[in-house]
């Protein structure tokens, strides 16, 4: 079994750093024009890298495109690490998939920038038609964290994690920005590494809207507290009783009522009452 230091050395050896001018259609087309079946936009996308000030791509990560590592991929875009001339630290660069059901990355950029105005989401830096550069978060996805979570873990950390995430959802709600994908936040909430108390970041605003009724907090609260295997872990760590017990059934009714009240009132008082009920 590899030690932590051996794993880090392996990752370092697998990392590829490449400047935009050295990208080739044959070698890197599937990264720049994922999934690689249509490379017609390759020259335009390389040009956009230069226009944004991308000095190099840092090809590493747990996801793979061919032999190269990347940070991740979704239905709309792939994500790679990159160096931006205006930034001291590496950035996360979203590259629109050629088969995406979105015509550009500017909608994502503008709504994330709006979320930034009330301190939610990674810092949006710059965007073009097919690219979106933002703050890179050293983190683990919420879903993966729950898979690794042991029931003897710190109650204090878990309570801070729930409170911090719900606080951001509350801010999204009161500012009228519905995320659109938080019914399953496992892939859309990141937990910052090396932070105590826990700090989370809500990502992925391509499906967000300012024209829908918001349901950010109610969606995430249900994930944490009311349903699924992850909420069972939460109840166990916070030393709630098994769900079949009457007192927990009563607690569940109280939570549902508190969420209904919050949705109707949508104010700070109803939010704080919900937090008090779950002791976060």
The 8 nearest C-alpha neighbors of each residue, nearest first, counted from 0:
[[1, 2, 5, 6, 3, 4, 9, 7],
 [0, 2, 5, 6, 3, 4, 9, 7],
 [1, 3, 5, 4, 6, 0, 7, 8],
 [2, 4, 6, 5, 7, 1, 8, 0],
 [3, 5, 7, 6, 2, 8, 1, 9],
 [6, 4, 8, 2, 7, 3, 1, 9],
 [7, 5, 9, 3, 4, 8, 1, 10],
 [6, 8, 4, 10, 9, 5, 11, 3],
 [9, 7, 11, 5, 6, 10, 12, 4],
 [10, 8, 6, 12, 7, 11, 5, 13],
 [9, 11, 13, 7, 12, 8, 6, 14],
 [10, 12, 8, 14, 13, 9, 7, 59],
 [11, 13, 9, 10, 14, 8, 15, 7],
 [12, 14, 10, 11, 9, 15, 59, 68],
 [15, 13, 59, 11, 12, 58, 10, 16],
 [14, 16, 58, 57, 17, 13, 59, 67],
 [17, 15, 57, 56, 58, 55, 14, 18],
 [16, 18, 55, 56, 15, 21, 19, 57],
 [17, 19, 55, 21, 20, 54, 56, 22],
 [20, 18, 21, 22, 55, 45, 17, 48],
 [19, 21, 18, 22, 45, 17, 23, 49],
 [22, 20, 19, 18, 23, 17, 55, 27],
 [23, 21, 19, 20, 27, 24, 18, 17],
 [24, 22, 26, 25, 27, 21, 28, 20],
 [23, 25, 28, 27, 26, 41, 22, 38],
 [24, 26, 23, 28, 27, 29, 22, 38],
 [27, 25, 23, 24, 28, 22, 29, 30],
 [26, 28, 30, 23, 24, 29, 25, 22],
 [27, 29, 24, 31, 30, 32, 25, 26],
 [28, 30, 35, 33, 32, 34, 27, 31],
 [31, 29, 33, 28, 27, 32, 64, 35],
 [30, 32, 28, 29, 33, 27, 41, 94],
 [33, 31, 29, 35, 30, 28, 97, 38],
 [34, 32, 35, 29, 96, 30, 31, 97],
 [33, 35, 29, 36, 32, 96, 97, 30],
 [34, 36, 29, 33, 32, 37, 28, 38],
 [35, 37, 34, 38, 33, 29, 32, 97],
 [36, 38, 35, 39, 32, 97, 40, 34],
 [37, 39, 41, 40, 32, 35, 28, 36],
 [38, 40, 41, 37, 42, 32, 43, 36],
 [39, 41, 43, 38, 42, 44, 32, 37],
 [40, 42, 44, 38, 43, 39, 45, 32],
 [43, 41, 45, 44, 40, 46, 39, 24],
 [44, 42, 46, 40, 41, 45, 47, 39],
 [43, 45, 47, 41, 46, 42, 40, 48],
 [46, 44, 48, 42, 47, 43, 19, 41],
 [45, 47, 43, 49, 44, 48, 42, 50],
 [48, 46, 50, 44, 49, 45, 51, 43],
 [49, 47, 45, 53, 51, 46, 50, 44],
 [48, 50, 52, 46, 47, 51, 53, 45],
 [49, 51, 47, 52, 48, 46, 53, 127],
 [52, 50, 48, 49, 53, 47, 125, 126],
 [53, 51, 49, 84, 50, 83, 54, 48],
 [52, 54, 83, 48, 55, 49, 51, 82],
 [55, 53, 82, 83, 18, 52, 84, 19],
 [56, 54, 18, 17, 82, 53, 81, 19],
 [55, 57, 81, 17, 16, 58, 80, 18],
 [58, 56, 16, 80, 81, 15, 59, 55],
 [57, 59, 15, 68, 69, 14, 56, 67],
 [60, 58, 68, 14, 69, 57, 70, 15],
 [59, 61, 69, 68, 70, 62, 58, 71],
 [60, 62, 68, 70, 69, 63, 59, 71],
 [63, 61, 69, 71, 68, 60, 70, 64],
 [64, 62, 68, 67, 69, 65, 66, 61],
 [65, 63, 67, 66, 30, 68, 29, 62],
 [64, 66, 67, 63, 29, 68, 30, 27],
 [67, 65, 64, 63, 68, 13, 58, 69],
 [68, 66, 64, 63, 65, 58, 69, 59],
 [67, 69, 59, 63, 60, 58, 62, 61],
 [68, 70, 60, 59, 79, 62, 58, 71],
 [71, 69, 60, 79, 78, 62, 61, 59],
 [72, 70, 78, 62, 69, 77, 73, 79],
 [73, 71, 77, 76, 78, 74, 70, 62],
 [72, 74, 76, 75, 77, 71, 78, 96],
 [73, 75, 76, 99, 72, 96, 77, 100],
 [76, 74, 99, 73, 96, 95, 100, 101],
 [77, 75, 95, 96, 94, 73, 93, 72],
 [76, 78, 72, 94, 93, 71, 73, 95],
 [79, 77, 93, 71, 70, 92, 72, 94],
 [80, 78, 69, 70, 92, 91, 81, 58],
 [81, 79, 91, 57, 90, 92, 56, 89],
 [80, 82, 56, 57, 90, 89, 55, 91],
 [81, 83, 89, 55, 54, 53, 90, 56],
 [82, 84, 53, 86, 85, 52, 54, 81],
 [83, 85, 52, 86, 54, 53, 82, 87],
 [84, 86, 83, 87, 52, 82, 53, 88],
 [87, 85, 83, 88, 84, 89, 82, 90],
 [86, 88, 89, 85, 84, 83, 82, 90],
 [87, 89, 86, 90, 82, 135, 83, 134],
 [90, 88, 82, 81, 80, 135, 87, 91],
 [91, 89, 135, 134, 81, 133, 80, 82],
 [92, 90, 135, 80, 133, 132, 79, 134],
 [91, 93, 132, 79, 78, 131, 80, 90],
 [92, 94, 78, 131, 130, 77, 76, 132],
 [95, 93, 130, 76, 77, 129, 78, 92],
 [96, 94, 76, 129, 75, 130, 97, 93],
 [97, 95, 76, 99, 33, 98, 75, 32],
 [96, 98, 99, 32, 33, 95, 37, 34],
 [97, 99, 96, 100, 34, 75, 33, 95],
 [100, 98, 75, 96, 101, 97, 74, 95],
 [99, 101, 98, 102, 75, 74, 96, 97],
 [102, 100, 99, 103, 75, 104, 95, 205],
 [103, 101, 100, 104, 99, 128, 129, 95],
 [102, 104, 128, 129, 101, 105, 106, 95],
 [105, 103, 107, 128, 129, 106, 130, 131],
 [104, 106, 108, 107, 103, 109, 126, 128],
 [107, 105, 109, 108, 104, 110, 205, 103],
 [108, 106, 205, 204, 105, 104, 110, 109],
 [109, 107, 105, 111, 106, 110, 112, 104],
 [108, 110, 112, 106, 111, 107, 105, 113],
 [111, 109, 113, 112, 107, 108, 106, 114],
 [112, 110, 114, 108, 113, 109, 204, 107],
 [111, 113, 115, 109, 110, 114, 123, 108],
 [112, 114, 110, 116, 111, 115, 109, 117],
 [115, 113, 111, 119, 116, 112, 117, 120],
 [114, 116, 118, 112, 119, 117, 113, 120],
 [115, 117, 113, 114, 118, 112, 119, 111],
 [116, 118, 115, 114, 119, 170, 113, 174],
 [119, 117, 115, 116, 114, 120, 167, 170],
 [118, 120, 115, 114, 117, 167, 201, 121],
 [121, 119, 201, 200, 202, 115, 114, 122],
 [122, 120, 134, 123, 133, 202, 200, 119],
 [121, 123, 134, 133, 124, 115, 120, 112],
 [122, 124, 133, 112, 121, 125, 111, 108],
 [125, 123, 133, 132, 122, 134, 126, 131],
 [126, 124, 132, 131, 123, 51, 133, 127],
 [127, 125, 131, 130, 132, 105, 108, 104],
 [126, 128, 130, 129, 131, 105, 104, 47],
 [127, 129, 103, 104, 130, 105, 126, 102],
 [128, 130, 95, 127, 104, 103, 94, 44],
 [131, 129, 94, 127, 126, 93, 128, 104],
 [130, 132, 126, 93, 92, 125, 104, 127],
 [133, 131, 92, 125, 124, 91, 126, 93],
 [134, 132, 123, 124, 91, 122, 90, 135],
 [133, 135, 90, 122, 121, 91, 136, 123],
 [134, 136, 90, 91, 133, 89, 137, 121],
 [135, 137, 138, 134, 191, 121, 91, 189],
 [138, 136, 192, 191, 135, 139, 190, 189],
 [137, 139, 191, 192, 190, 136, 189, 140],
 [138, 140, 190, 189, 141, 144, 191, 143],
 [141, 139, 189, 143, 142, 186, 188, 190],
 [140, 142, 185, 144, 143, 188, 189, 145],
 [143, 141, 185, 145, 144, 140, 186, 146],
 [142, 144, 146, 140, 145, 141, 147, 139],
 [145, 143, 141, 147, 146, 142, 148, 140],
 [144, 146, 148, 142, 147, 143, 141, 229],
 [145, 147, 143, 144, 148, 142, 229, 149],
 [148, 146, 144, 145, 143, 149, 142, 150],
 [149, 147, 145, 146, 144, 150, 152, 232],
 [150, 148, 151, 152, 147, 232, 145, 236],
 [149, 151, 236, 152, 232, 235, 148, 233],
 [150, 152, 149, 236, 153, 154, 148, 235],
 [153, 151, 150, 149, 154, 236, 148, 157],
 [152, 154, 155, 156, 157, 151, 236, 150],
 [153, 155, 157, 156, 237, 158, 236, 152],
 [154, 156, 158, 153, 157, 159, 196, 160],
 [157, 155, 159, 153, 158, 154, 197, 196],
 [158, 156, 160, 154, 159, 155, 161, 153],
 [157, 159, 279, 161, 155, 160, 156, 154],
 [160, 158, 162, 156, 157, 197, 161, 163],
 [161, 159, 197, 157, 163, 158, 162, 156],
 [162, 160, 158, 164, 159, 163, 165, 157],
 [161, 163, 159, 165, 164, 160, 279, 166],
 [164, 162, 166, 160, 165, 161, 159, 198],
 [165, 163, 167, 161, 166, 162, 199, 160],
 [164, 166, 168, 162, 167, 163, 216, 169],
 [167, 165, 169, 163, 164, 168, 162, 170],
 [168, 166, 170, 164, 169, 165, 119, 171],
 [167, 169, 216, 165, 171, 215, 170, 166],
 [168, 170, 172, 166, 167, 171, 216, 165],
 [171, 169, 167, 173, 172, 168, 174, 166],
 [170, 172, 168, 176, 174, 169, 173, 175],
 [173, 171, 169, 175, 170, 174, 213, 176],
 [172, 174, 170, 175, 171, 169, 265, 266],
 [175, 173, 171, 172, 176, 170, 117, 114],
 [174, 176, 172, 173, 209, 171, 213, 177],
 [177, 175, 209, 171, 208, 174, 172, 178],
 [176, 178, 213, 208, 207, 179, 215, 209],
 [179, 177, 207, 180, 204, 176, 206, 215],
 [178, 180, 207, 206, 177, 181, 208, 215],
 [181, 179, 182, 178, 183, 184, 206, 187],
 [182, 180, 184, 183, 218, 179, 219, 215],
 [181, 183, 218, 180, 184, 219, 222, 179],
 [184, 182, 181, 185, 180, 222, 186, 219],
 [183, 185, 181, 187, 186, 188, 182, 219],
 [186, 184, 142, 141, 183, 187, 188, 140],
 [187, 185, 184, 140, 188, 142, 141, 183],
 [186, 188, 184, 202, 185, 201, 203, 189],
 [189, 187, 201, 141, 200, 184, 186, 140],
 [188, 190, 140, 200, 199, 141, 139, 138],
 [191, 189, 199, 138, 139, 198, 140, 141],
 [190, 192, 138, 198, 199, 137, 194, 189],
 [191, 193, 138, 194, 137, 190, 139, 198],
 [192, 194, 191, 195, 197, 138, 137, 196],
 [195, 193, 197, 192, 196, 191, 198, 190],
 [196, 194, 197, 193, 156, 198, 159, 192],
 [195, 197, 194, 156, 159, 198, 160, 155],
 [196, 198, 160, 195, 159, 194, 156, 199],
 [199, 197, 191, 190, 194, 160, 163, 196],
 [198, 200, 190, 189, 191, 164, 163, 188],
 [201, 199, 189, 120, 188, 202, 190, 121],
 [200, 202, 188, 120, 187, 189, 199, 119],
 [201, 203, 187, 120, 188, 200, 204, 121],
 [204, 202, 205, 187, 201, 206, 107, 111],
 [203, 205, 207, 107, 206, 111, 178, 202],
 [204, 206, 107, 207, 203, 106, 104, 75],
 [207, 205, 204, 179, 178, 208, 180, 203],
 [208, 206, 178, 204, 179, 177, 205, 176],
 [209, 207, 210, 177, 176, 211, 178, 206],
 [208, 210, 176, 175, 211, 177, 207, 212],
 [209, 211, 208, 212, 175, 176, 177, 213],
 [212, 210, 209, 213, 208, 177, 176, 175],
 [211, 213, 214, 177, 210, 175, 209, 176],
 [212, 214, 177, 172, 215, 211, 175, 176],
 [215, 213, 217, 216, 218, 177, 212, 172],
 [216, 214, 168, 218, 217, 213, 181, 177],
 [215, 217, 168, 219, 218, 214, 169, 220],
 [216, 218, 220, 214, 219, 215, 221, 258],
 [219, 217, 182, 215, 221, 216, 220, 181],
 [218, 220, 222, 216, 221, 217, 181, 223],
 [221, 219, 217, 223, 222, 218, 224, 216],
 [220, 222, 225, 224, 219, 218, 223, 226],
 [221, 223, 219, 220, 224, 226, 225, 230],
 [224, 222, 230, 220, 221, 219, 225, 229],
 [225, 223, 230, 221, 220, 222, 226, 233],
 [224, 226, 221, 230, 222, 223, 251, 227],
 [227, 225, 230, 222, 221, 224, 228, 223],
 [228, 226, 229, 230, 231, 222, 225, 223],
 [227, 229, 231, 230, 232, 226, 233, 222],
 [228, 230, 232, 231, 227, 233, 145, 223],
 [231, 229, 233, 223, 224, 232, 228, 227],
 [232, 230, 228, 234, 229, 233, 235, 227],
 [231, 233, 235, 229, 230, 234, 236, 150],
 [234, 232, 230, 236, 231, 235, 237, 229],
 [235, 233, 239, 231, 237, 232, 236, 238],
 [234, 236, 238, 232, 233, 237, 239, 231],
 [237, 235, 150, 238, 233, 234, 154, 232],
 [236, 238, 234, 235, 239, 154, 233, 158],
 [239, 237, 235, 236, 234, 240, 233, 154],
 [238, 240, 234, 237, 235, 241, 247, 236],
 [239, 241, 247, 242, 238, 244, 234, 235],
 [242, 240, 243, 244, 239, 247, 234, 235],
 [241, 243, 244, 247, 240, 248, 245, 239],
 [242, 244, 241, 245, 248, 247, 240, 246],
 [243, 245, 242, 247, 246, 241, 248, 240],
 [246, 244, 248, 247, 249, 243, 242, 250],
 [247, 245, 249, 248, 244, 250, 240, 242],
 [248, 246, 250, 249, 245, 242, 244, 251],
 [249, 247, 245, 251, 250, 246, 252, 242],
 [248, 250, 246, 252, 247, 251, 245, 253],
 [251, 249, 247, 253, 248, 252, 254, 246],
 [250, 252, 248, 254, 249, 253, 247, 255],
 [251, 253, 249, 255, 250, 254, 256, 248],
 [252, 254, 250, 256, 251, 255, 257, 249],
 [255, 253, 257, 251, 256, 252, 258, 250],
 [254, 256, 252, 258, 257, 253, 259, 251],
 [255, 257, 259, 253, 254, 258, 260, 252],
 [258, 256, 254, 260, 259, 255, 273, 253],
 [257, 259, 261, 255, 260, 256, 262, 254],
 [258, 260, 256, 262, 257, 261, 255, 263],
 [259, 261, 257, 263, 258, 262, 264, 256],
 [262, 260, 258, 269, 265, 264, 263, 259],
 [261, 263, 259, 265, 260, 264, 258, 217],
 [262, 264, 260, 261, 265, 259, 258, 266],
 [263, 265, 261, 266, 262, 260, 269, 259],
 [266, 264, 261, 262, 263, 269, 173, 267],
 [267, 265, 268, 264, 269, 270, 261, 173],
 [268, 266, 270, 269, 271, 265, 169, 272],
 [267, 269, 271, 270, 266, 272, 265, 261],
 [270, 268, 261, 272, 271, 267, 266, 273],
 [271, 269, 267, 273, 268, 272, 261, 266],
 [272, 270, 274, 268, 273, 269, 267, 275],
 [273, 271, 269, 275, 270, 274, 268, 276],
 [272, 274, 276, 270, 271, 275, 257, 269],
 [275, 273, 271, 279, 277, 276, 272, 278],
 [276, 274, 278, 272, 273, 277, 271, 279],
 [275, 277, 273, 274, 278, 272, 254, 279],
 [276, 278, 274, 275, 279, 273, 254, 224],
 [279, 277, 275, 276, 274, 158, 273, 162],
 [278, 158, 274, 162, 277, 275, 159, 161]]
